[in-house]
């Protein structure tokens, strides 16, 4: 009892001393990954290092569960109670910037020169957010399976062409060794659809929206390229090559590892755990090229400043501290995601030369195309998801894409162009 | 001593409004005390039910957004027009210069694409933005029902079908269970607990479990049916097939909630005096006649209650859809509340979501009034 009491006294004294030392200006920071223990811990370490590295600012971290994070920000914005530092998902950022919830960052010249394109969050020419890592998607495959079927192993310079890829899927399915040749991850409803599948559409030459104006989707989503993509997409399910929208998340997690799916379209966050199960046989292959390049999505969670912060320079100072290579490496080692710079990649466990996920860094550097940069993205993504799900379930391709275009354009009109000059 | 009339005159206006004029003084104090006691509950109800409903009502006439710097404007009935506009349109065949009908490659009559009429066509402003909901052949023309919001229309019909099927199904099953369990057998409470168990499990958990059961690749249901038919059963992708998704959802929902209504039926059964059954027995009534002439009339009020409760619960169909199908496949399981949440929250169009809530409110109110009228006491 006495001992406990003395420990308590020591703790209180320590707290008071640290409180005295913290004559620093407090900066509040909200973070979405309360459930991601490893990543959360790196943030705690990072903030501790930042707070003791200088005497002007002290960052205070508040972690949220991911499911309620965005709604907490929406509510805080409505109540005028946003934190100083905001953690924001890349494609959502333009919406928050447009709504006036975020302020541009002022980093020193050349701070982001070495960065991958994905983690740089720009909206209408201003830098609003910076990511400490990027996510990438590739085709997971077993070398032994490809060799047994005499299938060429593609490279970034020479990816599978669309026709080649399609023939490979047919061949693998026909072998009878697998329930499905290609697992797309249809069980992962939500952001996975636009993030993982719109690159196929872009490789066909279409897109979710006309990026030159951000006012229309007519002819881009439902044009010839869009319909060609849609027909191919539908045929994946018609021919039984891929599990459809009713796929169970459990099958998604284990189907490839168990050998029931031949190939899997999957993100780098699962790379380490899949390697642990499959071993050296596992290889990560670049996206196929359907005619307009082999493309994957980019941009993950990023850090930015709220519009209501009284200390924008403090937020920028913190972000500049965080984007040092050692911290990028620390995050990558903890999460398995790709570091934002080549130097950090070289220092990291998984992305350094000979590291198990090395190829993903090049994938991000080479193939990445960020999702449409518009405040309308939240709605756009849902409309696109529904169109893909309907087409997968047998709806008419042209009609589904036409309907999506009409809904996208009606939404843009309702929102006065989302900050773009749509006349 | 002050007279009753005088104390009334001196009382604040709200007391005069609440207390009947001819009530004696002591009763006035009781009325005031009663209102004071109800106050906390009224306050909570007002803040969490009345105010949100009024806000939804007001917002449904605006273009309010969740995330937007644009000012909110009144748009009148626009949100409702977008939800509920339905038109009938006749599509005429394509004709060549001689007026003869053009035939498509497959031998069918060729029609112009519907979208040439519904997308920015100055000759048909009333069709702008509409989509095909249903169509049929009438002579050489096609008659098409166009709707401004095809998905919402599907959601509305689905919800009504869901309620219409599940009310008799779930109510009937619950009554059957209640009759079985309304006996004094040993361990009867164990059975009551078992049938009630799904009710206390969260609907989210139940939905997740049933996704495993309905799984088309290696689900429990397919496996069981395969074993029961010695392997001749072809596996069905229950939630992935537009024809089986809604029935699957109905079956699972009925299973989950049947225990709750069983308990209400049980309570009703226990209010019927045993003497009535004894008297009926003496008059020579069999089991069926006892049910027809004693049990059923005795359960009349319970039946009305159960019908209304099930229908109201069913129109709120949401969790199953959200967890199991997200409205798919091909809108086969869209529901009104799911659409309200998806538009109001996910698509950040809170005005449209509010409008859907208001429509749902009117629908439920209408169903309840009709229900009350049909089951009114005719004596």
Interface residues (C-beta under 8 A of the other chain):
Chain A: X71 X74 X77 X95 X96 X98 X99 X100 X179 X189 X243 X244 X245 X246 X247 X248 X250 X251 X375 X378 X379 X382 X389 X390 X393 X394 X395 X399 X402 X403 X406 X410 X411 X414 X415 X416
Chain B: X63 X65 X66 X67 X68 X69 X70 X115 X119 X129 X131 X132 X150 X211 X212 X215 X216 X217 X218 X219 X237 X238 X239 X240 X242 X325 X326 X328 X329 X330 X331 X342 X345 X346 X347 X348 X349
